[in-house]
Amino acid sequence: MKLPIVAYGDPVLKKKAEDISKDYPELGQLIQNMFETMYSANGVGLAAPQVGLSIRLFVIDITDKEEPGLEDFKKVFINARILEETGTLWDFNEGCLSIPDIREDVKRLDTVKISYYDENWVHHEEVFQGLAARVIQHEYDHIEGKLFTDKLSPLRRAMIKSKLDAISRGAIKVSYKMKFPSSSKKR
């Protein structure tokens, strides 16, 4: 089932998410719904706060048959904790399903070490680099109550403020279901 994606301005996107337990109600169905929602919106990652749930869960699929290491990169991250971010800072033009039609260059370190549980409650502690690290950091920020726009300079944020306000009001057109905080409408 496709879930509505929460738009910029909703308080759930700025709240630090809570850990969940193995017996979280209908977790398997939620994960399946999150993947379906992400795919229908042409995303590569989706965090639970983006569907209105303040829990430490995100899904990623950056499978790329041409990219070494990403040939089959579809993962579920539960109760994730970034242990270390290292390497070189690099810019990448990021977007977000909760902030449609806005893309900005964001600096992030290129290597991340993360501890998490997968959908089968198997614990992992892994190191990811490059695009995988970036997508993980972006989705991880969501469960920490942060958005990529928080990483922009105050001047850049001021320059896109009217666009952000329009998103919050629902004064945009999107091809997927969204829930807007300043409006009672869902689209």
C-alpha positions in Angstrom: 0.0 0.0 0.0 1.3 3.4 -0.9 1.5 5.7 2.1 1.2 9.5 1.9 4.6 11.2 2.3 4.7 13.9 4.9 5.7 17.3 3.5 8.3 19.8 4.8 7.0 21.7 7.8 5.4 18.7 9.6 6.7 18.5 13.2 7.4 14.7 12.8 10.2 15.5 10.4 12.1 17.6 13.1 11.6 15.1 16.0 14.3 12.5 17.0 12.7 9.1 16.4 12.4 6.3 18.9 13.8 2.8 18.8 11.4 -0.1 18.2 11.3 -3.7 19.4 10.9 -6.9 17.5 7.2 -7.0 18.2 6.5 -3.6 16.6 2.9 -4.1 15.2 2.9 -5.2 11.6 6.5 -4.3 11.0 6.9 -6.5 7.9 3.9 -4.9 6.3 5.1 -1.4 7.1 8.5 -2.2 5.5 6.8 -3.5 2.4 4.6 -0.4 2.3 7.6 1.9 2.7 9.4 0.2 -0.3 6.2 0.5 -2.4 5.8 4.2 -1.4 9.5 4.9 -2.2 9.4 3.2 -5.6 6.1 4.9 -6.6 7.7 8.3 -5.8 11.0 7.4 -7.7 13.0 7.6 -4.5 16.1 5.7 -3.4 15.4 6.0 0.3 12.6 6.6 2.7 12.5 7.0 6.5 9.6 6.3 8.8 9.2 9.9 9.8 8.5 10.7 6.2 5.4 8.6 6.4 4.4 10.1 9.8 6.0 7.6 12.2 8.6 8.8 14.6 10.4 5.5 14.7 14.1 4.5 13.9 13.4 2.8 10.6 14.5 3.5 7.0 14.7 1.7 3.8 17.1 2.1 0.9 17.3 0.7 -2.6 20.2 2.1 -4.7 20.7 -1.0 -6.8 22.8 -0.2 -9.8 23.9 -3.1 -12.0 26.7 -0.9 -13.5 28.2 0.3 -10.2 30.6 -2.0 -8.3 29.3 -2.7 -4.8 25.7 -1.5 -5.6 24.7 -4.4 -7.9 22.0 -5.5 -5.4 21.8 -2.8 -2.7 18.4 -3.0 -1.1 18.5 -2.7 2.7 16.3 -2.1 5.8 17.8 -0.2 8.7 16.2 -0.6 12.1 17.4 1.2 15.3 20.4 2.5 13.4 23.3 4.4 15.0 26.1 6.0 13.0 29.3 5.1 14.9 31.7 7.0 12.7 31.8 9.3 9.7 35.2 9.6 8.0 36.9 10.3 4.7 36.7 13.2 2.4 34.0 15.8 2.3 32.2 15.9 -1.1 29.4 17.8 -2.6 26.4 16.0 -4.1 23.1 17.4 -5.3 20.5 16.0 -2.9 16.8 16.0 -3.0 14.1 14.6 -0.7 10.6 13.1 -1.2 9.4 15.3 1.7 10.8 18.4 -0.1 9.8 18.0 -3.7 11.3 20.1 -6.5 14.2 21.4 -4.4 17.7 20.0 -4.9 20.8 21.5 -3.3 24.5 20.6 -3.1 25.2 19.1 0.3 28.7 18.3 1.8 29.0 14.9 3.5 31.9 12.7 4.4 32.3 9.8 2.0 32.6 6.9 4.6 30.2 5.9 7.3 30.3 3.1 9.9 26.8 2.1 11.1 25.2 -0.3 13.5 21.7 -1.5 12.7 19.2 -4.4 12.6 17.8 -5.7 9.4 14.2 -6.8 8.8 15.0 -10.2 10.3 16.4 -8.6 13.4 20.0 -9.7 12.5 22.5 -7.1 13.9 25.0 -5.6 11.5 27.9 -3.3 12.0 29.1 -2.2 8.6 31.2 0.4 6.7 29.7 2.0 3.6 31.4 4.4 1.1 30.4 6.8 -1.7 26.8 6.9 -2.8 25.7 4.2 -0.3 27.2 6.2 2.6 25.5 9.4 1.3 22.0 7.8 1.0 22.4 6.2 4.5 23.5 9.6 6.0 20.5 11.4 4.4 18.0 8.8 5.7 19.7 8.6 9.0 19.3 12.4 9.4 15.6 11.8 9.1 15.5 9.6 12.1 17.6 12.2 14.0 15.0 14.9 13.1 17.2 16.6 10.5 16.6 17.5 6.9 19.2 18.2 4.1 18.1 21.8 4.1 19.5 22.1 7.7 22.9 21.6 6.2 22.6 24.6 3.8 24.0 28.0 4.6 21.7 30.5 6.2 21.8 32.5 2.9 20.9 29.5 0.8 18.0 28.6 3.1 16.7 32.2 2.9 16.9 32.0 -0.9 14.6 28.9 -1.0 12.3 29.9 1.9 9.4 30.8 -0.3 9.6 27.4 -2.0 9.7 25.6 1.3 6.7 27.6 2.5 4.8 26.6 -0.6 5.6 22.9 0.0 4.4 23.2 3.6 1.1 24.8 2.3 0.6 22.2 -0.3 0.9 24.7 -3.1 2.9 22.3 -5.3 2.1 19.5 -7.8 3.6 16.1 -7.1 3.1 12.7 -8.7 2.7 10.9 -5.4 0.5 11.1 -2.4 1.6 13.7 0.2 0.3 15.0 3.4 0.8 18.8 3.9 1.1 20.3 7.5 -0.4 23.7 6.7 -3.3 22.3 4.8 -5.9 19.7 5.5 -5.5 18.3 2.0 -3.8 15.1 1.0 -2.8 14.7 -2.7 
